[in-house]
Amino acid sequence: MTSEGSDESDSFLHEELIPVLLIVGILLFLFPEPVTSTLGVVLVSLGVGLWVWDLVR
C-alpha cells in the first residue's frame, strides 16, 4: 500500500479549497455591505496566502 494521505490533502487544498475561497471572497467583496466586504477581503487574503504557501512548499 502506498501512503496517499498527503497527496490527497494537497490535492484538496490545491484544487478545491483555494479557488472556492477566492471566488466566494470576491463575490462577498462585491456586495455593498461593509461586513460582507470585510469578510470577502479576509477570504481572498486567506486564499492568496494558502496559494503562495502551496507554491513555496
Secondary structure, 3 states (H helix, E strand, C coil): CCCCHHHHHHHHHHHHHHHHHHHHHHHHHHCCCHHHHHHHHHHHHHHHHHHHHHHHC
